[in-house]
Amino acid sequence: MVLTAVGPDRPGLVQQISEAVHEAAANLEDSRMAILGGEFALIVLLSGPPAAIAKVRERAAAFDKLGLHVALKETSAPSSAERFLPYRLRVSGVDRPGIVASVSKALAVRGINVASLESRVQNAPLSGTLLFLLNAELRVPSDIALSSLRRELGAVCDEENLDFSLEAG
């Protein structure tokens, strides 16, 4: 099951959520948590026997008292027939709207799945210019020629005045 939660940030949220999962006898397998604009956002993959998952559902209702909007979704097993190569993509440059859209379009048209993506804006050390940084984990179909993928990403990044690296991951 995947549990997502969003709400006002405050200390102790991670502890309270992880404790509720543990007390339900479920296992927290994978998670992403972040503070975004003063809001706490969480997405976790849980596993366990049906009774444990039912307890997590019951306890998730209490998260409303923490100010969190919670959603639970049953998952399906990933397809083992999918053949892909894991790659890491890093993109950086001066921040402006549309960078994620341009880069993700170049990936989507080739059927490349974005398994994980993190982006942020930070000030450059000396100038204070806003720099955009993107880190992504990709699942590249094994039949895609990497040289053409690098050329396509290079063209997109050149047009946007961005730097990129693509490495086996």
Secondary structure, 3 states (H helix, E strand, C coil): CEEEEEEECCCCHHHHHHHHHHHCCCEEEEEEEEEECCEEEEEEEEECCHHHHHHHHHHHHHHHHHCCEEEEECCCCCCCCCCEEEEEEEEEEECCCCHHHHHHHHHHCCCCEEEEEEEEEEECCCCCCEEEEEEEEEEEECCCCHHHHHHHHHHHHHHHCCEEEEEEC
